[in-house]
């Protein structure tokens, strides 16, 4: 089959986007998904995203990691919103469905603000914080993030959690409301240039640990800059928004 795809990236997190409203893409074919994501033999991406019709929402987003596993992806969702606009499914505001539920998003000044799920189950450990922000996240403060062995230590921590494991975020505080982040992502099994659900977890974790008293946090990542804002009440985080760019890279076709 000949497959038309679109390539998008959000702060360096890159995705193969597929218009699957006609439901022709074989979602059960894990080897095909992994092939498309392969940077040597396929198109190359951190994940594969399908856009489908939905009876109650503007569209449905289906996200696959590079290994074919399904989860939610914050930067991928922001790219999906930009893609839906390119397909003329939406204009500048949307409500769509993903594996973790309903999401609202808005496009303004070439930036996409995505409402994330509420977070109320936060486990603060001696040296780390764990929570679910659409997928599982371990957050750990470190020194000298430039030289930190993200891949080696991230891989160890990722597999220390029970199935399906956890993404691992290493964080260095820059000032009261700025935290630099590097992330090892499960499913990709490597460090990525950005992780939207990851910086969301970091912002909430830093507030929970009293590292910041701000409800608007700046998060420089390897691929650019992201922002997270939220409302906190009695340890429950609502109105959580992830904000950053999502850019179209190119359109292509591949024979499968």
N, C-alpha and C positions, 0 to 999 in steps of 0.2 A: 504494500500500500504506500502511496505518497502522502506524507503528512506535512501540512502547512503549520508552522509554529511561529511564535513571536518571542524575542528575547528581551527581558526587562531586568533591571537591577535597581536595588534600593540600598544605598550606602555600601555598594560592593557585594551584597548578597544577590546572587544572580539566579534567574529562573527561566525555564522554558515554559511559555504560556501557550495553551491550546484551547481553541474555541470548540467545546464539545457539546454544544447545544443540540446537535444532531445525533449525539451519543454513538459515534462511530469508533471512538478510541477504546481499545481493549484494556480496561482498567485492571483486569485480573492478571495481565501479562507483566509480572514483576521484572523479568529479564529485559523486556522492551523499555520499561521505565528506567532501569539502571543503565541501559545502553544509551538512551537519550542524554542522561546526566553525565555520562563518562566524558572526561575532558580530553582523552586521547583518541577514542574511537567513535564517540558520538558528538552531540552538539556541545555539551559541557554546561553544567549548572549545579547549584547547591540543591535545587529541587525542581519538581515538575508540577505545574498547576493547571487544572482543568476548570473552565468556566462552563456551567450548565444552567439550564432553566430551572426555576423553582416556582411552585404555585403560590407561595405566600410572600416571597421576597424578590428583590430585583434580580438576583442570581444566586447560584450556589457555587462556592469555591471548594474544590477538592485538592488537597495538597499531598504530594508524595515526596518523602526524602529521597536522596540519591540511591538508597538501597531498596527502595520500593515500599518502605513502611509509611503509614499514614499518620499525620499529626496536624497541628495548627502551626502556622508560621506568621509572625507579625509583619516582617518586611515583605514576605510573599503576599500577604493579604493587601498591603498597601499597593503593591505592584498589580494585584488582581483588580483593584479599584481603578487604577490608571488604565489597565487593559480593557475593562468593561466600558470605560468612557470612550476609548478608541473604537470599540465595537459599536458604539452608540446605543448601548443598553441603558446607560445612565447619563446624567449631566454632571453636576458638581456635588450632589449629595446622594447617598445611597444607604439602604439597609439590606444586608445580604446574610446568607447562612454559611457557616463553616462547621467543622467537626466539633468545635467546642460551643456552638450555639450561634445566637444572633449577634451581628456587629453593625454599628453605624459608622460611616466614614464621610469626610468632607474634603473636597479639593479646594485649596485657596492659595493664591500666590505661588503656584507650582509646588506646593507642599501638601502632603496628604496626612490628615489627622484621623487616626483609627481608634475607635473605642474598643478597649480590651475587656475581658471578663472581670467581674469583681473578684477580689482576693481576700479571703478571711482565714485561711488555714496556713499559717506561717510557722515553721519550725525553726526556732533559733537555737543553734548548737554552740558549743564552746568556740569553734573557729569558723563556723559557716552558718548560712541560712538556707533553708530549702522551702520551695513553694511551687505551686502549679499556676502558670499564667497562660494557659492554652497548651502547654507542654511542661515537662518537669525541669526544674532549674535549681542547681546548686550555686550559691554565691559565696565567694571567699575573698577577703581583703588580703592583698600582698604588697610587698615593697618592690621597687625597681621592675615595673611591669614590662619595660622594653626588653630586659634580659630574661624574663621569667620563662621557664620551660612549659609553655601552655600545652603543647601536644602531649608530652610525656606525662605530666601530672594530670592533665585533663582526662586522658585515656584511663588512667588508674582510678580516678574518682568516678568517672562515668560508669564503670563496671562494678563499682562498690555498692551501687544501688540495685535493688531487685528489678527484674524485668518490668518496664522497658528501659530501665536505666535513667540517666539524667544528663541534660546538658550541663556544662560546667563553665561558670563565669568567674574570671579573675579580675579583681578591681583594685585600682589605685585612686585614692582621693586626691583631687587637685585643689579644690577649695570647698566652701560650705555647700554649694549646690552643683558641683561639677565632679564627675567620676569617670575616669577612663576605664574602658572595658575591653577585654579580649575573651573570646568564647570558643570552647571546644564543643562542637555540635554532634550529638548522637544522630545516627542515620547518615550523616556525611562522614563521620568518624575522622574528623580533622578540625583544625581551627578554620573558621570562616572570617570574612572581613567585617561582618556585622551579624547581629541576631536581635530581632525586634522583641520577641518574647523574653530574651535574655536581659536586655537593658531595662525592660519593664520590671523584671524581677529584681534587678540591681537597684533601681530607684526606690522600690518599695522596701527592700531589705535595708538600704542605708537609712531610710526614714525610721523603720522599725528599730534599728540599732542606735538611734539618736546620733547618727553621723551627720545628719542634716535635719534642719527644722523647716525646710522649704517643701512646698507641695508642687514645685516645678523644677525638675532636675535636668541638667544638661549632661549628655553622655557621649563624649568623643569615642569613636570606634575606629578600627583600622581603615574602614572605607569611608569615613566622613563623620557627620554629627547627627545625633538623634536627640529628641526631647521626650520626656515623660512627665505628665501632670496627673494629679489625682486628688480626691477628697478622702480624708481619713477620719473615722469616727469610731471610738472604742475598739481600735485595732482592726476595723473592717475598711478596706480600701475600695472605693467606688468612683465612678466617673473617671476611670483610668484611660488616658489617651496617649497613644504613641504617635509622634509627629516627626516627619522627615520626607526626603525626596523619594520619588519613584520614577525612573526614566526608561523610556523605550530605547532599545539598542539597535535591533535590526529584525527584519522578517525574513524567513527562509523556508525551504522545503527539503525534506529528507525522505529517501526511500527505505521502507522498513520491510 
